[in-house]
Amino acid sequence: QVQLVESGGGLVQPGGSLRLSCVASGFIIRSVTMSWYRQAPGKERELVASIPSAGGSSKYADSVKGRFTISRDNVKKTVYLQMNSLKPEDTAVYYCKAEGRVWGQGTQVTVSS
């Protein structure tokens, strides 16, 4: 079964850090661009970061540049999103996506004191 499973979300105070993980099954991620999106209540889903399959540079939304880092481990079939200096406006459900293939179910990130 082709699927993505996210984990690592939770409640964190402003200024804190979280690392999200996305594990793929049923397909090989080596040749796929992988992305993280997020959707806050009442807002549209937006692209947070993407990492190409080979070569090229990762891309980030302006709102997270310098704070978030996307990475991938093709052997483990896992994509990560390291989130530092978190802000309340980062609160959202975060989704992993294998571009052109499948979405994960999402993991909630809440930044609040």
N, C-alpha and C positions, 0 to 999 in steps of 0.2 A: 504494500500500500504506500502510495506516494504521500508523504506528509512532512510537516515541519512542526516541531514542538518547542515553544519558547519557555524559558524559566528565568528566575533571577529578579523578578519584580518585587515590589514591596513598598513599605512606608519608610521614608528617609527624611531627615531634617534638611532645611536649606543649607547649601554648602557641602552636603554629603556626597557620597559616591555609591553607585551601583554598577554591577556588570550583568548584562543580559546575555543569555546564551540561546542559540537556536540550533537544534539538532535535526538533521535531515534523515529521512529513511525512505527507501524505495527508489532512490535515484542517486546519481553521483553529482556532487555540487561543483566539481572541478571546472567544468566548462560553462558554469552558469553565473551570471551577475546576481549577487545577493544584496538585499536591501533591508533596511529597517524603516518602518513608517510608524506614525503615531496618530491617534485620534483623541482629542480632548472633548469633553461633553459639549454638545451644541456646535461643534466645529467639524469641518471636513477633514478627512484623513490626509496627512501630509508626509512627504518624503523627508526622512531625517538624515539618512546616510546610505550610500551604496558603495559596493566594492566590486570591481570587475573580476572576470574569471582569471585573466592573466595579463600582466602588464598594466599600464595605465594608472591613473590616480583615483583614489577614492574621492567621492563627492559628499559634501555636507550642506545641510541647510544653513543659511547665514546665522540663524538663531542658536546653533549649537557649535559652530566653528570654534576651535580652540578649547572646547570643553569635552566633546564626545570623540571617541575613536572607534572606528569599525575595523574588525580584523577577521581573518578566516583561517581555519585549519582544515584543509581539504582531506587529510587522512582521517581525521575525526568526524568529518562531514558536519562541522560546526562553524557557525558564525557568531561573533561576539559584538557587543556594543558596550564599551566602557564609557560610563557617564560620570563626569566629575563636576564639581561646583554646581550641583543641581539647584534649580530655582523652582519656586511654586508653579511657574508657567510651564514647566516641563511635565507637570502632572497630566497623564494620558494613559490610554491603553496602547502598548507598543506591539507592533506586528512585524514579524519576519516574512520576507517574501523571496521566493526564487523566481526571478523575473521571467514572465512568460509561462509560469508553471503552476505554482501553488502558494497559498497564504498559510501562515500559522494561525492559531486560534487567539493569540494575543496574551499579553501579560500586563497587569496593572502596575503602574508606577505612580506613587503619590508622594509629593514633596510638600511637607507641612511641618510646622513646629507645634 
